[in-house]
Amino acid sequence: MRWLVTGAGGMLGHDVVDELRARGEQVAGLAHAALDVTSPDAVDRAFAAYRPEIVVNCAAYTAVDDAEQDEGRALRVNGDGPGLLAHTCVTYEARLIQISTDYVFAGDADAPYPENHPPAPRTAYGRTKLAGERAVLDELPAASAVVRTAWLYGVHGRSFVRTMIELEASRDTVDVVDDQRGQPTWTADVAAAIADLGPRVGRDATGVLHATNAGEATRYDLAREVFAHLGADPDRVRPVTGDAFSLPAPRPAYSVLAHGRRQRLGLPAPRDWRTALHEALPRIRKEALRETP
């Protein structure tokens, strides 16, 4: 099949391209410099050149705090861009997978959010990502899927896990938030879920699905797991509340996503976050060491 991956220079986009190529798919991976998803001319040229059957939109404005001061720019990328891609998919009879986020929810639940839970974003980032979801599902209801994910880390880019690896090597102790709960998720596993889903979009897999690793943890739990895997003393990680950090955008206190729809479709079940982390850490650490002067 012919795939087009936007935002292919990012952490998730890079892994989606790698996963699809490993499966023998025909893939065009375009980073922002090669394709601005907010430009009608650029989008039309890309579709005309590659004639994709499936588009995976990994392009996004992900600066959560900056979006609070520049919601208009975030909306152009996260809301208008997906709408433009969906509209162009109609013209070229292509299908679309839109990547979204746990930030579309209020973050005040006490049980995992199912796919059909009413969204109630509390940040500019969450509002703009929800706008993108709705633009895609409204424009392309029978040939699109929204894949929500959360707490991503990967080999190709900055992440909380990468930061913990670097801080373990440079600080005696690290203060990490212990009152925000979510699902640490390896981008390689999300990429595999997208590759599994793609051929079924437009058949029996439209609408919203969640793609995270299984289980749940706080950032403090995650940091301790990283330290332990590196052979460092986990007690060097000290728990603090979110109030210790003054950030423009509030972080969800609870943003665990349920996988009910994925299970009902018979797609592979997600593996536990610790299992994925232990496989990913040597690769992330190797990349961190390679990039350190």
Short mmCIF file of the C-alpha atoms (twelve columns), coordinates in Angstrom:
data_MODEL
# 
_entry.id   MODEL 
# 
loop_
_atom_site.group_PDB 
_atom_site.id 
_atom_site.type_symbol 
_atom_site.label_atom_id 
_atom_site.label_alt_id 
_atom_site.label_comp_id 
_atom_site.label_asym_id 
_atom_site.label_seq_id 
_atom_site.Cartn_x 
_atom_site.Cartn_y 
_atom_site.Cartn_z 
_atom_site.pdbx_PDB_model_num 
ATOM 1   C CA . MET A 1   0.000   0.000  0.000  1 
ATOM 2   C CA . ARG A 2   1.065   3.602  -0.514 1 
ATOM 3   C CA . TRP A 3   1.440   5.529  2.745  1 
ATOM 4   C CA . LEU A 4   2.164   9.207  3.352  1 
ATOM 5   C CA . VAL A 5   3.445   10.139 6.822  1 
ATOM 6   C CA . THR A 6   3.443   13.824 7.722  1 
ATOM 7   C CA . GLY A 7   5.622   15.127 10.532 1 
ATOM 8   C CA . ALA A 8   8.076   12.340 9.738  1 
ATOM 9   C CA . GLY A 9   10.950  14.238 11.329 1 
ATOM 10  C CA . GLY A 10  9.360   13.952 14.769 1 
ATOM 11  C CA . MET A 11  9.746   11.232 17.357 1 
ATOM 12  C CA . LEU A 12  6.563   9.330  16.478 1 
ATOM 13  C CA . GLY A 13  6.642   10.087 12.754 1 
ATOM 14  C CA . HIS A 14  10.167  8.706  12.480 1 
ATOM 15  C CA . ASP A 15  9.106   5.422  14.091 1 
ATOM 16  C CA . VAL A 16  5.963   5.145  11.957 1 
ATOM 17  C CA . VAL A 17  8.054   5.416  8.797  1 
ATOM 18  C CA . ASP A 18  10.560  2.836  10.111 1 
ATOM 19  C CA . GLU A 19  7.795   0.404  11.117 1 
ATOM 20  C CA . LEU A 20  6.001   0.626  7.786  1 
ATOM 21  C CA . ARG A 21  9.195   0.162  5.785  1 
ATOM 22  C CA . ALA A 22  10.117  -2.826 7.930  1 
ATOM 23  C CA . ARG A 23  6.777   -4.349 6.894  1 
ATOM 24  C CA . GLY A 24  7.554   -3.807 3.210  1 
ATOM 25  C CA . GLU A 25  5.124   -0.932 2.708  1 
ATOM 26  C CA . GLN A 26  5.659   1.887  0.225  1 
ATOM 27  C CA . VAL A 27  6.137   4.984  2.382  1 
ATOM 28  C CA . ALA A 28  6.753   8.672  1.776  1 
ATOM 29  C CA . GLY A 29  7.845   10.277 5.036  1 
ATOM 30  C CA . LEU A 30  7.755   14.085 4.899  1 
ATOM 31  C CA . ALA A 31  9.070   16.323 7.676  1 
ATOM 32  C CA . HIS A 32  7.797   19.863 8.192  1 
ATOM 33  C CA . ALA A 33  10.432  21.317 5.866  1 
ATOM 34  C CA . ALA A 34  9.088   19.129 3.062  1 
ATOM 35  C CA . LEU A 35  5.375   19.501 3.845  1 
ATOM 36  C CA . ASP A 36  3.585   22.255 5.761  1 
ATOM 37  C CA . VAL A 37  0.191   20.707 6.527  1 
ATOM 38  C CA . THR A 38  -1.392  24.177 6.806  1 
ATOM 39  C CA . SER A 39  -0.549  25.054 3.182  1 
ATOM 40  C CA . PRO A 40  -3.205  23.988 0.634  1 
ATOM 41  C CA . ASP A 41  -0.707  24.185 -2.231 1 
ATOM 42  C CA . ALA A 42  1.915   22.124 -0.397 1 
ATOM 43  C CA . VAL A 43  -0.618  19.484 0.625  1 
ATOM 44  C CA . ASP A 44  -2.026  19.180 -2.891 1 
ATOM 45  C CA . ARG A 45  1.476   18.850 -4.377 1 
ATOM 46  C CA . ALA A 46  2.329   16.082 -1.930 1 
ATOM 47  C CA . PHE A 47  -0.856  14.151 -2.698 1 
ATOM 48  C CA . ALA A 48  -0.365  14.593 -6.444 1 
ATOM 49  C CA . ALA A 49  3.236   13.398 -6.226 1 
ATOM 50  C CA . TYR A 50  2.748   10.365 -3.958 1 
ATOM 51  C CA . ARG A 51  -0.921  9.403  -4.526 1 
ATOM 52  C CA . PRO A 52  -1.239  7.942  -1.004 1 
ATOM 53  C CA . GLU A 53  -3.853  5.374  -0.093 1 
ATOM 54  C CA . ILE A 54  -3.352  6.012  3.636  1 
ATOM 55  C CA . VAL A 55  -2.135  9.204  5.297  1 
ATOM 56  C CA . VAL A 56  -0.817  9.253  8.874  1 
ATOM 57  C CA . ASN A 57  -0.759  12.786 10.267 1 
ATOM 58  C CA . CYS A 58  2.002   13.003 12.860 1 
ATOM 59  C CA . ALA A 59  2.517   16.731 12.247 1 
ATOM 60  C CA . ALA A 60  1.581   18.712 15.350 1 
ATOM 61  C CA . TYR A 61  2.245   21.767 17.463 1 
ATOM 62  C CA . THR A 62  3.278   20.037 20.694 1 
ATOM 63  C CA . ALA A 63  4.684   22.910 22.775 1 
ATOM 64  C CA . VAL A 64  2.024   22.600 25.473 1 
ATOM 65  C CA . ASP A 65  3.080   25.660 27.453 1 
ATOM 66  C CA . ASP A 66  3.782   27.891 24.452 1 
ATOM 67  C CA . ALA A 67  0.307   27.142 23.117 1 
ATOM 68  C CA . GLU A 68  -1.188  29.003 26.079 1 
ATOM 69  C CA . GLN A 69  0.263   32.235 24.665 1 
ATOM 70  C CA . ASP A 70  -0.109  31.351 20.980 1 
ATOM 71  C CA . GLU A 71  -3.287  29.326 20.640 1 
ATOM 72  C CA . GLY A 72  -3.940  30.692 17.160 1 
ATOM 73  C CA . ARG A 73  -0.733  29.220 15.783 1 
ATOM 74  C CA . ALA A 74  -1.348  25.936 17.577 1 
ATOM 75  C CA . LEU A 75  -4.858  25.819 16.110 1 
ATOM 76  C CA . ARG A 76  -3.569  26.304 12.575 1 
ATOM 77  C CA . VAL A 77  -1.305  23.264 12.900 1 
ATOM 78  C CA . ASN A 78  -3.405  21.046 15.170 1 
ATOM 79  C CA . GLY A 79  -6.876  21.965 13.914 1 
ATOM 80  C CA . ASP A 80  -6.760  23.516 10.442 1 
ATOM 81  C CA . GLY A 81  -3.970  21.228 9.197  1 
ATOM 82  C CA . PRO A 82  -5.854  17.965 9.878  1 
ATOM 83  C CA . GLY A 83  -8.983  19.465 8.332  1 
ATOM 84  C CA . LEU A 84  -7.054  20.317 5.183  1 
ATOM 85  C CA . LEU A 85  -5.555  16.832 4.996  1 
ATOM 86  C CA . ALA A 86  -9.007  15.272 5.434  1 
ATOM 87  C CA . HIS A 87  -10.487 17.467 2.706  1 
ATOM 88  C CA . THR A 88  -7.659  16.501 0.346  1 
ATOM 89  C CA . CYS A 89  -8.129  12.820 1.220  1 
ATOM 90  C CA . VAL A 90  -11.698 13.118 -0.068 1 
ATOM 91  C CA . THR A 91  -10.418 14.425 -3.392 1 
ATOM 92  C CA . TYR A 92  -7.799  11.697 -3.749 1 
ATOM 93  C CA . GLU A 93  -9.922  8.897  -2.207 1 
ATOM 94  C CA . ALA A 94  -7.364  8.299  0.526  1 
ATOM 95  C CA . ARG A 95  -7.836  7.287  4.150  1 
ATOM 96  C CA . LEU A 96  -6.492  9.243  7.120  1 
ATOM 97  C CA . ILE A 97  -5.152  8.394  10.571 1 
ATOM 98  C CA . GLN A 98  -5.010  11.467 12.814 1 
ATOM 99  C CA . ILE A 99  -2.797  11.382 15.919 1 
ATOM 100 C CA . SER A 100 -4.312  12.959 19.020 1 
ATOM 101 C CA . THR A 101 -3.711  13.158 22.751 1 
ATOM 102 C CA . ASP A 102 -4.925  12.498 26.284 1 
ATOM 103 C CA . TYR A 103 -5.096  16.291 26.733 1 
ATOM 104 C CA . VAL A 104 -8.542  16.298 25.106 1 
ATOM 105 C CA . PHE A 105 -9.862  15.062 28.479 1 
ATOM 106 C CA . ALA A 106 -10.178 17.062 31.695 1 
ATOM 107 C CA . GLY A 107 -7.697  14.829 33.520 1 
ATOM 108 C CA . ASP A 108 -9.792  14.547 36.680 1 
ATOM 109 C CA . ALA A 109 -11.075 10.971 36.333 1 
ATOM 110 C CA . ASP A 110 -10.369 8.065  38.684 1 
ATOM 111 C CA . ALA A 111 -10.628 5.291  36.080 1 
ATOM 112 C CA . PRO A 112 -9.222  4.942  32.549 1 
ATOM 113 C CA . TYR A 113 -10.944 7.114  29.947 1 
ATOM 114 C CA . PRO A 114 -12.868 5.085  27.329 1 
ATOM 115 C CA . GLU A 115 -12.839 6.284  23.743 1 
ATOM 116 C CA . ASN A 116 -16.368 7.695  23.954 1 
ATOM 117 C CA . HIS A 117 -15.862 9.708  27.144 1 
ATOM 118 C CA . PRO A 118 -16.887 13.357 26.585 1 
ATOM 119 C CA . PRO A 119 -13.828 15.522 25.878 1 
ATOM 120 C CA . ALA A 120 -13.254 18.532 28.131 1 
ATOM 121 C CA . PRO A 121 -9.797  19.974 27.435 1 
ATOM 122 C CA . ARG A 122 -8.349  22.407 29.964 1 
ATOM 123 C CA . THR A 123 -5.428  23.676 27.908 1 
ATOM 124 C CA . ALA A 124 -4.930  25.437 24.592 1 
ATOM 125 C CA . TYR A 125 -3.035  22.409 23.338 1 
ATOM 126 C CA . GLY A 126 -5.915  20.102 24.236 1 
ATOM 127 C CA . ARG A 127 -8.494  22.395 22.630 1 
ATOM 128 C CA . THR A 128 -6.540  22.598 19.365 1 
ATOM 129 C CA . LYS A 129 -5.986  18.832 19.209 1 
ATOM 130 C CA . LEU A 130 -9.692  18.252 19.799 1 
ATOM 131 C CA . ALA A 131 -10.419 20.660 16.938 1 
ATOM 132 C CA . GLY A 132 -8.244  18.462 14.729 1 
ATOM 133 C CA . GLU A 133 -10.092 15.318 15.786 1 
ATOM 134 C CA . ARG A 134 -13.446 16.866 14.958 1 
ATOM 135 C CA . ALA A 135 -12.278 18.298 11.633 1 
ATOM 136 C CA . VAL A 136 -11.110 14.871 10.487 1 
ATOM 137 C CA . LEU A 137 -14.138 12.917 11.691 1 
ATOM 138 C CA . ASP A 138 -16.564 15.497 10.260 1 
ATOM 139 C CA . GLU A 139 -14.855 15.701 6.865  1 
ATOM 140 C CA . LEU A 140 -13.992 12.026 6.457  1 
ATOM 141 C CA . PRO A 141 -16.321 10.007 8.719  1 
ATOM 142 C CA . ALA A 142 -16.178 6.741  6.792  1 
ATOM 143 C CA . ALA A 143 -12.471 6.723  5.975  1 
ATOM 144 C CA . SER A 144 -10.613 8.037  9.012  1 
ATOM 145 C CA . ALA A 145 -9.451  7.082  12.478 1 
ATOM 146 C CA . VAL A 146 -8.254  9.178  15.392 1 
ATOM 147 C CA . VAL A 147 -5.511  7.553  17.457 1 
ATOM 148 C CA . ARG A 148 -5.055  9.116  20.890 1 
ATOM 149 C CA . THR A 149 -1.826  8.492  22.725 1 
ATOM 150 C CA . ALA A 150 0.026   9.906  25.744 1 
ATOM 151 C CA . TRP A 151 3.321   10.313 27.602 1 
ATOM 152 C CA . LEU A 152 5.408   9.470  24.547 1 
ATOM 153 C CA . TYR A 153 9.128   8.772  24.569 1 
ATOM 154 C CA . GLY A 154 11.338  7.437  21.806 1 
ATOM 155 C CA . VAL A 155 14.799  7.178  20.363 1 
ATOM 156 C CA . HIS A 156 14.496  10.061 17.915 1 
ATOM 157 C CA . GLY A 157 13.773  13.163 19.948 1 
ATOM 158 C CA . ARG A 158 13.418  14.822 23.334 1 
ATOM 159 C CA . SER A 159 11.260  13.207 26.010 1 
ATOM 160 C CA . PHE A 160 10.913  12.821 29.758 1 
ATOM 161 C CA . VAL A 161 12.758  9.491  29.613 1 
ATOM 162 C CA . ARG A 162 15.646  11.026 27.685 1 
ATOM 163 C CA . THR A 163 15.824  13.852 30.220 1 
ATOM 164 C CA . MET A 164 15.955  11.397 33.130 1 
ATOM 165 C CA . ILE A 165 18.821  9.523  31.479 1 
ATOM 166 C CA . GLU A 166 20.769  12.770 31.180 1 
ATOM 167 C CA . LEU A 167 19.943  13.960 34.715 1 
ATOM 168 C CA . GLU A 168 21.007  10.647 36.231 1 
ATOM 169 C CA . ALA A 169 24.459  11.262 34.804 1 
ATOM 170 C CA . SER A 170 24.667  14.897 35.891 1 
ATOM 171 C CA . ARG A 171 22.841  15.311 39.236 1 
ATOM 172 C CA . ASP A 172 22.956  13.685 42.642 1 
ATOM 173 C CA . THR A 173 19.168  13.912 43.091 1 
ATOM 174 C CA . VAL A 174 16.207  14.745 40.876 1 
ATOM 175 C CA . ASP A 175 12.811  16.080 41.978 1 
ATOM 176 C CA . VAL A 176 9.956   14.502 40.005 1 
ATOM 177 C CA . VAL A 177 6.181   14.982 40.202 1 
ATOM 178 C CA . ASP A 178 4.302   12.190 41.968 1 
ATOM 179 C CA . ASP A 179 0.700   13.434 41.784 1 
ATOM 180 C CA . GLN A 180 0.081   13.112 38.041 1 
ATOM 181 C CA . ARG A 181 -0.768  9.669  36.689 1 
ATOM 182 C CA . GLY A 182 -0.627  8.445  33.107 1 
ATOM 183 C CA . GLN A 183 0.802   5.816  30.751 1 
ATOM 184 C CA . PRO A 184 4.458   5.936  29.706 1 
ATOM 185 C CA . THR A 185 4.371   4.926  26.039 1 
ATOM 186 C CA . TRP A 186 7.117   3.999  23.593 1 
ATOM 187 C CA . THR A 187 6.621   5.522  20.154 1 
ATOM 188 C CA . ALA A 188 7.740   2.280  18.492 1 
ATOM 189 C CA . ASP A 189 4.743   0.498  20.010 1 
ATOM 190 C CA . VAL A 190 2.372   3.241  18.835 1 
ATOM 191 C CA . ALA A 191 3.891   2.965  15.358 1 
ATOM 192 C CA . ALA A 192 3.184   -0.774 15.334 1 
ATOM 193 C CA . ALA A 193 -0.411  -0.121 16.408 1 
ATOM 194 C CA . ILE A 194 -0.829  2.396  13.568 1 
ATOM 195 C CA . ALA A 195 0.579   -0.071 11.041 1 
ATOM 196 C CA . ASP A 196 -1.845  -2.744 12.288 1 
ATOM 197 C CA . LEU A 197 -4.770  -0.331 12.118 1 
ATOM 198 C CA . GLY A 198 -4.115  1.258  8.725  1 
ATOM 199 C CA . PRO A 199 -5.465  -1.424 6.368  1 
ATOM 200 C CA . ARG A 200 -8.700  -1.603 8.398  1 
ATOM 201 C CA . VAL A 201 -9.480  2.121  8.313  1 
ATOM 202 C CA . GLY A 202 -12.465 2.616  6.054  1 
ATOM 203 C CA . ARG A 203 -13.615 -0.943 6.660  1 
ATOM 204 C CA . ASP A 204 -14.323 -1.818 10.297 1 
ATOM 205 C CA . ALA A 205 -12.000 0.582  12.133 1 
ATOM 206 C CA . THR A 206 -13.144 4.169  11.884 1 
ATOM 207 C CA . GLY A 207 -13.589 6.677  14.685 1 
ATOM 208 C CA . VAL A 208 -11.492 6.960  17.859 1 
ATOM 209 C CA . LEU A 209 -9.021  4.427  19.273 1 
ATOM 210 C CA . HIS A 210 -6.438  4.673  22.049 1 
ATOM 211 C CA . ALA A 211 -2.839  3.557  21.604 1 
ATOM 212 C CA . THR A 212 -0.672  3.609  24.706 1 
ATOM 213 C CA . ASN A 213 1.288   1.036  26.631 1 
ATOM 214 C CA . ALA A 214 -0.677  -0.774 29.324 1 
ATOM 215 C CA . GLY A 215 -0.666  -0.040 33.027 1 
ATOM 216 C CA . GLU A 216 -0.215  3.319  34.700 1 
ATOM 217 C CA . ALA A 217 2.389   5.261  36.641 1 
ATOM 218 C CA . THR A 218 3.331   8.685  37.930 1 
ATOM 219 C CA . ARG A 219 6.302   10.582 36.536 1 
ATOM 220 C CA . TYR A 220 8.049   9.713  39.795 1 
ATOM 221 C CA . ASP A 221 7.415   5.988  39.196 1 
ATOM 222 C CA . LEU A 222 8.746   6.316  35.671 1 
ATOM 223 C CA . ALA A 223 11.879  8.168  36.739 1 
ATOM 224 C CA . ARG A 224 12.651  5.555  39.396 1 
ATOM 225 C CA . GLU A 225 12.255  2.808  36.805 1 
ATOM 226 C CA . VAL A 226 14.709  4.595  34.494 1 
ATOM 227 C CA . PHE A 227 17.272  5.018  37.281 1 
ATOM 228 C CA . ALA A 228 16.954  1.395  38.367 1 
ATOM 229 C CA . HIS A 229 17.426  0.138  34.821 1 
ATOM 230 C CA . LEU A 230 20.566  2.278  34.491 1 
ATOM 231 C CA . GLY A 231 21.976  0.690  37.647 1 
ATOM 232 C CA . ALA A 232 21.492  3.865  39.665 1 
ATOM 233 C CA . ASP A 233 19.854  4.175  43.082 1 
ATOM 234 C CA . PRO A 234 16.139  4.905  42.534 1 
ATOM 235 C CA . ASP A 235 16.065  6.774  45.856 1 
ATOM 236 C CA . ARG A 236 18.007  9.561  44.166 1 
ATOM 237 C CA . VAL A 237 14.603  10.435 42.632 1 
ATOM 238 C CA . ARG A 238 12.617  12.512 45.130 1 
ATOM 239 C CA . PRO A 239 8.795   12.887 44.946 1 
ATOM 240 C CA . VAL A 240 7.251   16.361 44.759 1 
ATOM 241 C CA . THR A 241 3.810   17.692 43.871 1 
ATOM 242 C CA . GLY A 242 3.005   19.433 40.623 1 
ATOM 243 C CA . ASP A 243 2.800   22.695 42.583 1 
ATOM 244 C CA . ALA A 244 6.595   22.613 42.791 1 
ATOM 245 C CA . PHE A 245 6.763   23.571 39.114 1 
ATOM 246 C CA . SER A 246 5.084   26.729 37.845 1 
ATOM 247 C CA . LEU A 247 3.971   25.977 34.290 1 
ATOM 248 C CA . PRO A 248 1.585   27.965 32.045 1 
ATOM 249 C CA . ALA A 249 -0.484  24.912 31.056 1 
ATOM 250 C CA . PRO A 250 -1.995  22.710 33.794 1 
ATOM 251 C CA . ARG A 251 -1.025  19.052 33.556 1 
ATOM 252 C CA . PRO A 252 -3.770  16.416 33.881 1 
ATOM 253 C CA . ALA A 253 -3.825  14.771 37.293 1 
ATOM 254 C CA . TYR A 254 -5.105  11.553 35.710 1 
ATOM 255 C CA . SER A 255 -4.864  10.784 32.011 1 
ATOM 256 C CA . VAL A 256 -4.937  6.993  31.712 1 
ATOM 257 C CA . LEU A 257 -6.604  5.809  28.496 1 
ATOM 258 C CA . ALA A 258 -8.680  2.631  28.167 1 
ATOM 259 C CA . HIS A 259 -8.217  0.242  25.229 1 
ATOM 260 C CA . GLY A 260 -11.714 -1.213 24.934 1 
ATOM 261 C CA . ARG A 261 -12.275 -0.424 21.281 1 
ATOM 262 C CA . ARG A 262 -8.875  -1.769 20.279 1 
ATOM 263 C CA . GLN A 263 -9.740  -5.025 22.039 1 
ATOM 264 C CA . ARG A 264 -13.169 -5.238 20.402 1 
ATOM 265 C CA . LEU A 265 -11.557 -4.873 16.974 1 
ATOM 266 C CA . GLY A 266 -9.209  -7.746 17.738 1 
ATOM 267 C CA . LEU A 267 -6.070  -5.615 17.363 1 
ATOM 268 C CA . PRO A 268 -2.990  -6.733 19.330 1 
ATOM 269 C CA . ALA A 269 -3.211  -5.873 23.031 1 
ATOM 270 C CA . PRO A 270 -0.752  -3.259 24.306 1 
ATOM 271 C CA . ARG A 271 2.133   -4.498 26.400 1 
ATOM 272 C CA . ASP A 272 2.964   -3.247 29.881 1 
ATOM 273 C CA . TRP A 273 4.798   0.072  30.042 1 
ATOM 274 C CA . ARG A 274 7.690   -1.405 32.037 1 
ATOM 275 C CA . THR A 275 8.316   -4.120 29.450 1 
ATOM 276 C CA . ALA A 276 8.406   -1.547 26.658 1 
ATOM 277 C CA . LEU A 277 10.607  0.820  28.653 1 
ATOM 278 C CA . HIS A 278 13.203  -1.851 29.388 1 
ATOM 279 C CA . GLU A 279 13.498  -2.641 25.682 1 
ATOM 280 C CA . ALA A 280 13.643  1.004  24.673 1 
ATOM 281 C CA . LEU A 281 16.102  2.341  27.261 1 
ATOM 282 C CA . PRO A 282 19.346  0.896  25.826 1 
ATOM 283 C CA . ARG A 283 18.501  2.394  22.429 1 
ATOM 284 C CA . ILE A 284 17.579  5.777  23.865 1 
ATOM 285 C CA . ARG A 285 20.697  5.856  26.045 1 
ATOM 286 C CA . LYS A 286 22.889  4.928  23.084 1 
ATOM 287 C CA . GLU A 287 21.401  7.787  21.061 1 
ATOM 288 C CA . ALA A 288 21.837  10.202 23.983 1 
ATOM 289 C CA . LEU A 289 25.499  9.258  24.327 1 
ATOM 290 C CA . ARG A 290 26.010  9.601  20.575 1 
ATOM 291 C CA . GLU A 291 24.644  13.131 20.605 1 
ATOM 292 C CA . THR A 292 26.552  14.257 23.711 1 
ATOM 293 C CA . PRO A 293 29.716  16.214 22.753 1 
# 
